Amino acid sequence: MSYLSKNYNTKETPQNEPIPGMNMVENSAGGYVFEVDDWKRLRRFLIMGCEGGTYYVGEHRLVQDNAQCVERCIKSDGIRTVNEVVDVSDKGLAAKNDPALFALAMCASLGDNETRKHALDCLPRVARIGTHLFHFAEYCNNMRGWGRGLREAVGKWYTEKDTDSLGYQLVKYRQRDGWSHRDLLRLAHPNPPSAVIDAMFNWVTQEQMPECGFADKGFKFIEAFEDLKANPTVKNAVAKIEELNMPREAIPTELLNDPKVWQAMLDRGMPLGALIRNLGVMSSHGLFELGEKQNIETVVGQITDRDKLQKARIHPYGILLALKTYDRGHGIRGGKSWMVCPDISDALDDAFYASFKYVEPSGKDTLLGIDVSGSMSWGCINGSCLLAPREAAACMAMATARVESSWSAMAFSNTFVRLNITKNMKLNTVINKTSNLPFSGTDCALPMLYALENQLFVDTFIVYTDNETWYGSIHPNQALQKYRKESGKDSKLIVVAFTSTKFTIADPNDAGMLDVVGFDASAPAMMSAFIKGEM
């Protein structure tokens, strides 16, 4: 298939002017780009959120803009909107679940009867843990009243769980956002389906324990939690962990300063997400020092298991943050420090790639263009400012570089910036190389112009950017057409967006261009399929 348009406007147009005859919009930097439709923007919001805003747009305005987009999607097709929310959340495609919960609350509040019902029916698939439920309750509380449908949906969240799962949720996730299980159970007032769940509800709402206990493991969690409050000793905590695998949140805070407690949790088998988040804390307690070979092997085996990572919905961005924090050797706000274990650091590096959906190599010549301009050096991704967008973009580019046999990478702002990276380079090294680059304005046409100037044969250009291009004398889509014409290749362009704005440099009318969301866990696989012509 030829992507070279015979009717394409070949006259070079500066990026601060729209291409004559094309439907373009002005981006926040003053350049002209294309506008993604509401459904693509919805997906950007669900996966990346908008905490911290962007270089050009404050968080409050970005939240408002995205909320208006969600509302338009609900009015256009409420059922599809709910399904999009469930798809992103249930598959673990986003690093944080908050945008999905916010959008689901909007569907449950602003949709028609069918949409509201569908949204509430899908609540357990999006609000999978107590913290999610508290977030959802707060969002709904600011959007609507507590009518019968919402109360029934919240009640079912509790009553449709088995006793083991319910007891675990009640003990581990006790309150958030000013909400507690007591608040929600009193609002929803569900009918308990069994005597043991009735006893659990009474414990939550009335702080009453029954005279005779129950054999269910879920109720044993509650009994153990109460016993630990009454008898907060290391010996008691270790015993409860060994017997019931009590979560960290159920252990009295003062006991978490003892390495025996952490060793017990590691031996019993911590949830994978909790294990990754607490590697630094466990290191500070000496669990991974020289001589602790068994502990190190346990951790390495857990965090590099692709099947376990996928099942636990461990997101690549979460691993990247954990890696950066762990390799620092101390907490973000000071406090605990630790000796970095090289084997664990290497395992986190491998886990980052394993946490993406499986990627088939395309076998095509690929040029990775990473935007390191001023706007990409500022802002947050998924609410964390540990990594600038351009650093995160470089790491995501490595997910493609790792599986491709023929690729090269460049960095750009308003000029070419050399980026010497290799496919086997550690992620923190890639981050450091990107962090130390100079930055200025944005010219997203440079990857294509660079390939032309250096006579590179490129099947696919992948540009990682915030789409705030404005500097160049030719638009990126024109530069791609120029490359196609002069090289004779039907080259493709994939644009990987790193902000939840409405902008893209990809021409929506060009079938050889694809717009994807940065740090979508399924993005590299989708990109490979597009390159191979499978979509």
NUVODO-716687 format. One line per field, with one value per residue (C-alpha): residue number from 0; residue in one letter; x, y, z. Coordinates in steps of 0.5 Angstrom, whole numbers. Each point is the difference from the previous one (the first is absolute). Layout:
<recs>
seq c(NUM | ...) $
type c(A | ...) $
xx c(X | ...) $
yy c(Y | ...) $
zz c(Z | ...) $
</recs>
This chain:
<recs>
seq c(0 | 1 | 2 | 3 | 4 | 5 | 6 | 7 | 8 | 9 | 10 | 11 | 12 | 13 | 14 | 15 | 16 | 17 | 18 | 19 | 20 | 21 | 22 | 23 | 24 | 25 | 26 | 27 | 28 | 29 | 30 | 31 | 32 | 33 | 34 | 35 | 36 | 37 | 38 | 39 | 40 | 41 | 42 | 43 | 44 | 45 | 46 | 47 | 48 | 49 | 50 | 51 | 52 | 53 | 54 | 55 | 56 | 57 | 58 | 59 | 60 | 61 | 62 | 63 | 64 | 65 | 66 | 67 | 68 | 69 | 70 | 71 | 72 | 73 | 74 | 75 | 76 | 77 | 78 | 79 | 80 | 81 | 82 | 83 | 84 | 85 | 86 | 87 | 88 | 89 | 90 | 91 | 92 | 93 | 94 | 95 | 96 | 97 | 98 | 99 | 100 | 101 | 102 | 103 | 104 | 105 | 106 | 107 | 108 | 109 | 110 | 111 | 112 | 113 | 114 | 115 | 116 | 117 | 118 | 119 | 120 | 121 | 122 | 123 | 124 | 125 | 126 | 127 | 128 | 129 | 130 | 131 | 132 | 133 | 134 | 135 | 136 | 137 | 138 | 139 | 140 | 141 | 142 | 143 | 144 | 145 | 146 | 147 | 148 | 149 | 150 | 151 | 152 | 153 | 154 | 155 | 156 | 157 | 158 | 159 | 160 | 161 | 162 | 163 | 164 | 165 | 166 | 167 | 168 | 169 | 170 | 171 | 172 | 173 | 174 | 175 | 176 | 177 | 178 | 179 | 180 | 181 | 182 | 183 | 184 | 185 | 186 | 187 | 188 | 189 | 190 | 191 | 192 | 193 | 194 | 195 | 196 | 197 | 198 | 199 | 200 | 201 | 202 | 203 | 204 | 205 | 206 | 207 | 208 | 209 | 210 | 211 | 212 | 213 | 214 | 215 | 216 | 217 | 218 | 219 | 220 | 221 | 222 | 223 | 224 | 225 | 226 | 227 | 228 | 229 | 230 | 231 | 232 | 233 | 234 | 235 | 236 | 237 | 238 | 239 | 240 | 241 | 242 | 243 | 244 | 245 | 246 | 247 | 248 | 249 | 250 | 251 | 252 | 253 | 254 | 255 | 256 | 257 | 258 | 259 | 260 | 261 | 262 | 263 | 264 | 265 | 266 | 267 | 268 | 269 | 270 | 271 | 272 | 273 | 274 | 275 | 276 | 277 | 278 | 279 | 280 | 281 | 282 | 283 | 284 | 285 | 286 | 287 | 288 | 289 | 290 | 291 | 292 | 293 | 294 | 295 | 296 | 297 | 298 | 299 | 300 | 301 | 302 | 303 | 304 | 305 | 306 | 307 | 308 | 309 | 310 | 311 | 312 | 313 | 314 | 315 | 316 | 317 | 318 | 319 | 320 | 321 | 322 | 323 | 324 | 325 | 326 | 327 | 328 | 329 | 330 | 331 | 332 | 333 | 334 | 335 | 336 | 337 | 338 | 339 | 340 | 341 | 342 | 343 | 344 | 345 | 346 | 347 | 348 | 349 | 350 | 351 | 352 | 353 | 354 | 355 | 356 | 357 | 358 | 359 | 360 | 361 | 362 | 363 | 364 | 365 | 366 | 367 | 368 | 369 | 370 | 371 | 372 | 373 | 374 | 375 | 376 | 377 | 378 | 379 | 380 | 381 | 382 | 383 | 384 | 385 | 386 | 387 | 388 | 389 | 390 | 391 | 392 | 393 | 394 | 395 | 396 | 397 | 398 | 399 | 400 | 401 | 402 | 403 | 404 | 405 | 406 | 407 | 408 | 409 | 410 | 411 | 412 | 413 | 414 | 415 | 416 | 417 | 418 | 419 | 420 | 421 | 422 | 423 | 424 | 425 | 426 | 427 | 428 | 429 | 430 | 431 | 432 | 433 | 434 | 435 | 436 | 437 | 438 | 439 | 440 | 441 | 442 | 443 | 444 | 445 | 446 | 447 | 448 | 449 | 450 | 451 | 452 | 453 | 454 | 455 | 456 | 457 | 458 | 459 | 460 | 461 | 462 | 463 | 464 | 465 | 466 | 467 | 468 | 469 | 470 | 471 | 472 | 473 | 474 | 475 | 476 | 477 | 478 | 479 | 480 | 481 | 482 | 483 | 484 | 485 | 486 | 487 | 488 | 489 | 490 | 491 | 492 | 493 | 494 | 495 | 496 | 497 | 498 | 499 | 500 | 501 | 502 | 503 | 504 | 505 | 506 | 507 | 508 | 509 | 510 | 511 | 512 | 513 | 514 | 515 | 516 | 517 | 518 | 519 | 520 | 521 | 522 | 523 | 524 | 525 | 526 | 527 | 528 | 529 | 530 | 531 | 532 | 533 | 534) $
type c(M | S | Y | L | S | K | N | Y | N | T | K | E | T | P | Q | N | E | P | I | P | G | M | N | M | V | E | N | S | A | G | G | Y | V | F | E | V | D | D | W | K | R | L | R | R | F | L | I | M | G | C | E | G | G | T | Y | Y | V | G | E | H | R | L | V | Q | D | N | A | Q | C | V | E | R | C | I | K | S | D | G | I | R | T | V | N | E | V | V | D | V | S | D | K | G | L | A | A | K | N | D | P | A | L | F | A | L | A | M | C | A | S | L | G | D | N | E | T | R | K | H | A | L | D | C | L | P | R | V | A | R | I | G | T | H | L | F | H | F | A | E | Y | C | N | N | M | R | G | W | G | R | G | L | R | E | A | V | G | K | W | Y | T | E | K | D | T | D | S | L | G | Y | Q | L | V | K | Y | R | Q | R | D | G | W | S | H | R | D | L | L | R | L | A | H | P | N | P | P | S | A | V | I | D | A | M | F | N | W | V | T | Q | E | Q | M | P | E | C | G | F | A | D | K | G | F | K | F | I | E | A | F | E | D | L | K | A | N | P | T | V | K | N | A | V | A | K | I | E | E | L | N | M | P | R | E | A | I | P | T | E | L | L | N | D | P | K | V | W | Q | A | M | L | D | R | G | M | P | L | G | A | L | I | R | N | L | G | V | M | S | S | H | G | L | F | E | L | G | E | K | Q | N | I | E | T | V | V | G | Q | I | T | D | R | D | K | L | Q | K | A | R | I | H | P | Y | G | I | L | L | A | L | K | T | Y | D | R | G | H | G | I | R | G | G | K | S | W | M | V | C | P | D | I | S | D | A | L | D | D | A | F | Y | A | S | F | K | Y | V | E | P | S | G | K | D | T | L | L | G | I | D | V | S | G | S | M | S | W | G | C | I | N | G | S | C | L | L | A | P | R | E | A | A | A | C | M | A | M | A | T | A | R | V | E | S | S | W | S | A | M | A | F | S | N | T | F | V | R | L | N | I | T | K | N | M | K | L | N | T | V | I | N | K | T | S | N | L | P | F | S | G | T | D | C | A | L | P | M | L | Y | A | L | E | N | Q | L | F | V | D | T | F | I | V | Y | T | D | N | E | T | W | Y | G | S | I | H | P | N | Q | A | L | Q | K | Y | R | K | E | S | G | K | D | S | K | L | I | V | V | A | F | T | S | T | K | F | T | I | A | D | P | N | D | A | G | M | L | D | V | V | G | F | D | A | S | A | P | A | M | M | S | A | F | I | K | G | E | M) $
xx c(0 | 3 | -1 | 3 | -6 | 0 | -5 | 5 | 2 | 7 | 1 | 4 | -4 | 3 | -2 | -3 | -5 | -5 | 1 | -5 | -6 | 1 | -4 | 5 | 0 | 4 | 4 | 2 | 7 | -3 | 2 | -6 | -1 | -6 | -6 | -1 | -7 | -3 | 0 | 8 | 0 | -4 | 5 | 6 | -4 | -1 | 7 | 4 | -5 | 2 | 3 | 5 | -2 | 5 | 5 | -5 | -7 | -1 | -3 | -7 | -1 | 2 | -4 | -6 | 2 | 0 | -6 | -4 | 3 | -3 | -7 | 0 | 2 | -6 | -5 | 2 | 1 | -1 | 1 | 6 | 3 | -1 | 3 | 6 | 1 | -1 | 5 | 6 | -1 | -2 | 6 | 5 | 2 | 1 | 5 | -6 | -7 | -3 | -1 | -5 | -3 | -2 | -2 | -4 | -3 | -2 | -4 | -3 | -2 | -1 | -2 | -7 | -4 | 3 | 7 | 0 | -3 | 6 | 5 | -2 | -1 | 8 | 2 | 3 | 5 | 2 | 0 | 4 | 2 | -2 | 4 | -3 | -7 | 1 | 3 | -6 | -5 | 4 | -1 | -7 | -2 | 3 | -5 | -6 | -5 | 0 | -6 | -2 | 4 | 7 | -2 | -1 | 6 | 4 | -3 | 1 | 7 | 0 | -5 | 2 | 7 | 2 | 2 | 7 | 1 | -5 | 4 | 6 | -3 | -3 | 7 | 5 | -4 | -3 | -1 | 2 | -3 | -4 | -4 | 1 | -4 | -4 | -3 | -1 | -4 | -4 | -2 | -1 | -3 | 1 | -4 | 6 | -1 | 3 | 1 | 8 | -1 | -5 | 5 | 5 | -5 | -1 | 7 | 1 | -6 | -1 | 7 | -3 | 3 | -5 | 1 | 2 | 4 | 0 | 5 | 0 | 7 | -3 | -3 | 7 | 3 | -5 | 2 | 7 | 0 | -4 | 5 | 6 | -3 | 0 | 6 | 5 | 6 | 5 | -1 | -7 | 0 | 5 | -5 | -6 | 4 | 2 | -7 | -4 | 5 | -3 | 2 | 4 | -6 | -2 | 6 | 1 | 5 | 5 | 1 | 2 | 7 | 2 | 3 | -3 | -7 | 2 | 4 | -6 | -4 | 5 | 0 | -8 | 0 | -2 | -5 | 5 | -2 | 2 | 6 | 2 | -2 | 4 | 7 | 3 | -3 | 2 | 7 | 1 | -2 | 6 | -4 | 4 | 7 | 6 | -2 | -8 | 1 | -7 | -4 | 3 | -1 | -8 | 0 | 3 | -4 | -7 | 1 | 3 | -6 | -4 | -6 | 0 | 1 | -6 | -4 | 1 | -1 | 7 | 1 | 7 | -1 | 0 | 6 | 4 | -2 | 2 | 7 | 1 | -1 | 3 | 7 | 0 | 1 | -4 | -7 | -3 | -1 | 6 | -1 | 2 | 7 | 2 | 6 | -3 | 0 | 3 | -4 | -7 | 2 | 1 | -6 | -4 | 3 | -3 | -6 | -2 | 1 | -4 | -6 | -2 | -5 | 4 | 4 | 1 | 6 | -2 | 6 | 0 | 5 | -2 | 2 | -2 | 0 | -1 | -2 | 5 | -3 | -1 | -8 | 2 | 5 | -6 | -6 | -2 | -2 | -6 | 1 | 7 | 6 | 6 | 0 | -1 | -4 | 7 | 3 | -6 | 0 | 7 | -2 | -6 | 4 | 5 | -6 | 0 | 7 | 1 | -4 | 2 | 6 | 1 | -1 | 3 | -2 | 1 | -2 | -3 | -2 | 1 | 6 | 3 | 2 | 5 | -3 | 5 | -4 | 1 | -6 | 4 | 1 | -3 | -6 | 3 | 6 | -5 | -4 | 7 | 2 | -7 | 0 | 6 | -1 | -1 | -7 | -4 | -6 | -3 | 0 | -3 | 2 | 7 | 0 | -3 | 5 | 6 | -1 | -1 | 7 | 3 | -3 | -2 | -5 | -6 | -6 | -3 | 1 | -2 | -1 | 0 | -3 | -5 | -2 | 1 | 5 | 0 | 7 | 2 | -1 | -4 | -5 | 1 | -5 | 3 | 7 | -3 | -3 | 7 | 4 | -5 | 1 | 7 | 2 | -6 | -2 | -7 | 3 | -5 | 0 | -2 | -1 | 0 | -3 | 2 | -5 | -8 | -1 | -4 | 6 | 4 | 5 | -3 | -5 | -7 | -1 | 7 | -1 | 8 | -1 | -2 | -1 | 1 | 1 | 6 | 1 | -6 | 2 | -2 | 3 | 6 | -4 | -5 | 6 | 3 | -6 | -1 | 7 | -1 | -7 | -4 | -5) $
yy c(0 | 7 | 5 | 6 | 4 | 3 | 6 | 2 | 7 | 0 | 7 | 0 | 4 | 3 | -4 | 7 | 0 | -5 | -4 | 3 | -5 | -4 | 0 | 2 | 3 | 4 | -3 | 3 | 2 | 4 | -5 | -4 | -7 | -5 | -1 | -7 | -2 | -1 | -7 | 0 | 6 | -4 | -6 | 5 | 2 | -7 | -2 | 6 | 4 | 8 | 1 | 5 | 3 | 2 | 5 | 4 | -2 | 0 | -6 | 3 | 2 | -7 | -3 | 4 | -1 | -8 | 0 | 4 | -5 | -6 | 3 | 1 | -7 | -2 | 4 | -3 | -7 | -2 | -7 | 0 | 5 | -5 | -5 | 4 | 1 | -7 | -2 | 4 | -1 | -7 | -2 | 4 | 5 | 6 | 1 | 3 | -2 | 7 | 3 | -6 | 0 | 8 | -2 | -6 | 5 | 5 | -6 | -2 | 8 | 3 | -6 | -2 | -5 | -6 | 3 | 1 | -7 | -3 | 5 | -3 | -7 | 1 | 3 | -7 | 0 | 7 | 1 | -7 | 2 | 4 | 6 | 0 | 0 | 6 | 4 | -2 | 2 | 7 | 2 | -2 | 4 | 6 | -2 | -3 | -2 | -7 | -3 | -7 | -2 | 3 | -3 | -7 | 0 | 1 | -5 | -5 | 2 | -3 | -6 | -3 | -1 | -7 | 1 | -1 | 6 | 4 | -1 | 2 | 6 | 2 | 0 | 2 | 6 | 3 | 8 | 5 | 7 | 1 | -7 | -6 | -7 | 2 | 6 | -4 | -6 | 5 | 4 | -7 | -4 | -6 | -7 | -5 | -6 | -4 | 0 | 1 | 6 | 2 | 0 | 3 | 6 | 1 | 0 | 6 | 4 | -2 | -2 | -6 | -7 | -6 | -4 | -6 | 0 | -3 | -4 | 4 | 2 | 7 | 1 | -3 | 6 | 5 | -4 | 0 | 8 | 1 | -5 | 4 | 7 | -3 | -4 | 4 | -4 | -2 | -7 | 0 | 4 | -6 | -5 | 3 | 1 | -7 | -2 | 4 | 4 | 7 | 6 | 5 | 5 | -4 | 0 | 5 | 6 | -1 | -7 | 1 | 3 | -7 | -5 | -6 | 3 | 1 | -7 | -3 | 4 | -2 | -7 | -1 | 3 | 8 | 2 | 2 | 7 | 1 | -4 | 5 | 6 | -2 | -2 | 6 | -1 | -7 | 1 | 5 | -5 | -5 | -5 | 0 | 1 | -4 | -7 | 0 | -4 | -3 | 7 | 3 | -6 | 0 | 7 | -1 | -6 | 4 | 7 | -3 | -5 | 2 | -3 | 2 | 7 | 0 | -3 | 5 | 5 | 3 | 6 | 2 | 7 | -3 | -4 | 6 | 4 | -6 | -1 | 8 | 0 | -6 | 2 | 6 | -4 | 5 | 2 | 6 | 4 | -3 | -4 | -7 | -2 | -6 | -4 | -1 | -8 | 0 | -7 | 4 | 6 | -4 | -4 | 6 | 2 | -7 | 1 | 7 | -4 | -6 | 4 | 3 | -5 | -5 | 4 | -4 | 3 | 4 | -2 | 7 | 6 | 5 | 7 | 2 | 7 | 3 | 7 | 3 | 7 | 5 | -2 | -8 | 2 | 2 | -3 | -6 | -7 | -4 | 5 | -1 | 5 | -5 | 0 | 5 | -2 | 0 | -5 | -4 | 0 | -2 | -6 | -2 | 1 | -6 | -5 | 1 | 0 | -7 | -4 | 3 | -2 | 6 | 7 | 6 | 6 | 7 | 6 | 7 | 6 | 6 | -3 | -7 | -3 | -6 | -6 | -5 | -6 | -7 | -6 | -3 | 6 | 1 | 4 | 5 | 1 | 2 | 4 | 4 | 1 | 3 | 4 | 3 | 3 | 7 | 2 | 6 | 0 | -5 | -3 | -6 | -1 | -1 | -7 | -1 | 6 | -3 | -7 | 4 | 4 | -7 | -4 | -5 | -5 | 0 | -4 | 3 | 6 | 0 | 7 | 1 | 7 | 4 | 3 | 7 | 1 | 7 | 1 | -3 | 3 | -6 | -4 | -7 | -3 | 4 | -3 | -7 | 1 | 3 | -6 | -5 | 4 | 0 | -7 | -3 | -4 | 0 | 2 | 0 | 5 | -2 | 6 | -2 | 5 | 2 | 5 | -1 | 6 | 0 | 1 | -5 | 1 | -6 | 2 | -4 | -1 | -3 | -8 | 0 | 4 | -3 | 4 | -4 | 2 | 0 | -6 | -3 | -7 | -3 | 5 | -3 | -6 | 4 | 4 | -6 | -3 | 7 | 0 | -7 | 2 | -4 | 5) $
zz c(0 | -2 | 5 | -5 | -1 | -7 | 2 | 6 | 1 | -1 | 1 | 7 | 5 | 7 | 6 | 3 | -6 | -2 | -7 | -5 | -1 | 6 | 7 | 5 | 7 | 4 | 5 | 7 | -3 | -6 | -5 | -4 | 0 | 0 | 5 | 2 | 1 | 7 | 0 | -1 | 5 | 5 | -1 | 2 | 6 | 3 | -1 | 1 | 5 | 0 | 7 | 0 | -7 | -5 | -2 | -3 | 3 | 8 | 3 | 2 | -7 | -3 | 5 | -3 | -7 | 1 | 4 | -5 | -5 | 4 | 0 | -7 | -1 | 5 | -4 | -6 | 2 | 7 | 0 | -4 | 5 | 5 | -4 | -1 | 7 | 2 | -6 | 3 | 7 | 0 | -5 | 5 | -6 | 4 | 6 | 4 | 1 | 2 | -7 | -1 | 6 | -1 | -7 | 3 | 5 | -6 | -4 | 7 | 1 | -7 | -5 | -2 | 4 | -4 | 1 | 7 | 1 | -4 | 4 | 7 | -3 | -2 | 7 | 3 | -7 | 1 | 8 | 1 | 7 | 6 | -2 | -7 | 3 | 5 | -6 | -4 | 6 | 1 | -8 | 0 | 6 | -3 | -7 | 3 | 6 | 3 | -4 | 1 | -6 | 3 | 6 | -2 | -5 | 6 | 5 | -6 | 0 | 7 | 0 | -6 | 2 | 4 | 7 | -1 | -5 | 4 | 7 | -4 | -3 | 7 | 3 | -5 | -3 | 6 | -2 | -5 | -3 | 6 | -1 | 4 | -1 | 6 | -4 | -6 | 4 | 3 | -6 | -4 | 5 | -3 | 2 | 2 | -4 | 6 | 8 | -1 | -5 | 5 | 6 | -5 | -1 | 7 | 2 | -5 | 2 | 7 | 2 | 3 | 0 | 0 | 6 | -4 | -6 | -7 | -3 | -7 | -1 | -2 | 8 | 2 | -3 | 4 | 7 | -2 | -1 | 7 | 3 | -3 | 3 | 7 | 0 | -5 | 0 | -5 | 2 | -1 | -6 | -3 | 2 | -3 | -7 | 0 | 2 | -5 | -4 | 3 | -4 | 2 | 1 | 5 | 4 | 6 | -3 | 6 | -2 | -7 | 2 | 2 | -6 | 3 | -2 | -7 | 0 | 2 | -6 | -5 | 2 | 0 | -7 | -1 | -5 | -6 | 0 | 7 | -1 | -5 | 4 | 6 | -3 | 3 | 7 | 0 | -2 | 5 | 5 | -3 | -3 | -6 | 2 | -2 | 3 | -1 | -6 | 1 | 1 | -6 | -5 | 3 | -2 | -7 | -1 | 1 | -3 | -7 | 0 | -7 | 2 | 7 | -2 | -5 | 5 | 5 | -5 | 2 | -5 | -3 | 3 | 7 | -1 | -3 | 6 | 5 | -4 | 0 | 7 | 2 | -4 | 4 | 7 | 4 | 0 | -3 | 6 | 3 | 6 | -1 | -5 | -2 | -4 | -7 | -2 | -7 | -1 | 2 | -4 | -6 | 1 | 0 | -6 | -3 | 3 | -4 | -6 | 2 | 3 | -7 | -4 | -4 | -6 | -7 | -4 | -6 | -4 | -3 | 0 | 6 | 2 | 7 | 1 | 7 | 1 | 5 | 0 | 5 | 1 | 1 | 5 | 5 | 3 | 3 | -3 | 4 | 6 | 1 | -1 | 1 | -8 | -5 | -6 | -5 | 5 | 0 | -7 | -1 | 4 | -4 | -6 | 3 | 0 | -7 | -1 | 4 | -5 | -7 | -3 | -5 | 4 | 1 | 5 | 0 | 5 | -2 | 2 | -5 | -3 | 0 | 7 | 0 | 4 | 1 | 3 | -2 | 1 | 6 | 4 | 7 | 0 | 6 | -5 | -6 | 5 | 2 | -7 | -2 | 7 | -2 | -7 | -2 | -2 | -3 | -5 | -4 | -7 | -1 | -7 | 1 | 0 | -7 | -2 | 4 | -4 | -7 | 2 | 2 | -6 | 5 | -2 | 5 | 0 | 6 | 4 | 7 | 3 | 8 | 1 | 4 | -7 | 2 | -7 | -2 | -2 | -7 | -7 | -3 | 4 | 2 | -5 | -5 | 1 | 0 | -7 | -2 | 3 | -3 | -7 | 0 | 3 | -4 | 6 | 3 | 7 | 6 | 6 | 7 | 5 | 7 | 4 | 7 | 3 | 0 | -5 | -6 | -5 | -5 | -5 | -4 | -6 | 2 | -8 | -1 | 1 | 1 | 6 | 7 | 7 | 6 | 8 | 3 | 6 | -3 | 2 | -6 | -5 | -2 | -2 | -4 | -3 | -2 | -4 | -3 | -3 | -3 | -3 | 5 | 2) $
</recs>
